[in-house]
Amino acid sequence: MANEDRFDRCEISCIHEEAVAAVKQTMISDDEAQSLADIFKTLADRTRVKMLFALMQKELCVCDLAAVIGASESSVSHQLRILRTNKLVRFRRDGKILYYSLADDHVITLFRQALEHASHDEAWAAQFLDLIK
């Protein structure tokens, strides 16, 4: 364990003033960092990831989405509420049926980037890139 620590730390304490000043000028605020962390936290659930992946393929109602991912409608509704709160999905009403879709193309971009990153080491990720617009 102590041997692994040497990879995560400098061997001496040396502050590079110019580098620190340059980065501090462009550092995101605490609120911006929290918003970004909230998005990643929302995406850190495999059920929500599967739901978003399904919605990348086609607009779906709650019943269909539950059937696709193998979950209860109640569970899907709960997860959709979280996704809606974080502005990752939107819905439209057609009579008594709610149809869900991605909020915008940014969600696809997030997935594509994550899959491309994962595919550097994982062949399985590469197969999904063609499924994403």
Long-range contacts (C-beta under 8 A, 24 or more apart in sequence): 38-86, 39-86, 39-88, 39-110, 42-82, 42-83, 42-86, 42-88, 43-110, 45-79, 47-71, 47-75, 47-79, 48-79, 48-82, 48-83, 51-76, 51-79, 51-80, 51-83, 51-89, 52-83, 52-88, 52-89, 52-102, 52-107, 52-111, 53-111, 53-128, 53-131, 55-89, 55-100, 55-101, 55-102, 56-102, 56-107, 56-108, 56-111, 56-131, 56-132, 56-133, 57-131, 59-99, 59-100, 59-101, 60-99, 60-100, 61-97, 61-98, 61-99, 61-100, 62-98, 62-100, 65-100, 105-133, 108-132, 108-133
